[in-house]
Amino acid sequence: MREVLVTAIATRSAAIAEAAAEARCLGRGLQPALPASTVDAAVAELLQALGAFQPAPEPVEFEGQWLHPAAPQEVADTLAYAMRFDRTGKARRTGHEYAARLAADQQVQQLTMRGFVVMRRRVSRSSPPGP
């Protein structure tokens, strides 16, 4: 499995999730009697050894509020919105809606690849938005 992971990531420039899926399939094919959780744990252990595994971030308390990890798609949507509209919600007169989406997706991809985690607080509908 280790060779599958290393080869998929290094040679084919496969995403880590794709390489992990290939390794899981290989493990299940070679050892069908093993439970899937055991194969998944073995792949996670290999990814940790290669330095490519990041556990899911836990909620963090900051200034009396709990911050939760934001989903990458949520971050991309927020960035694209910020590039298309000004502070008052009026559309910017650039006409680059598609470019804003592409730029936001690229920013999220780069942040994710570099190990950044964007946290957000849960805002109730009745409370005013934060700064």
Number of C-alpha atoms within 10 A of each C-alpha: 19 15 9 15 24 20 14 19 18 11 9 10 12 15 12 16 13 14 22 25 15 17 24 23 17 15 19 17 11 11 12 12 8 12 10 15 9 13 20 18 12 17 23 18 14 19 19 13 11 12 9 15 16 10 7 8 12 10 14 15 11 9 7 7 12 13 17 17 15 15 14 16 12 12 18 21 17 14 18 20 17 16 19 21 15 12 7 6 10 9 15 13 9 11 10 12 15 11 14 20 19 13 15 22 19 13 15 22 13 12 14 13 10 9 10 10 16 17 17 16 16 11 10 8 7 6 7 8 8 6 3
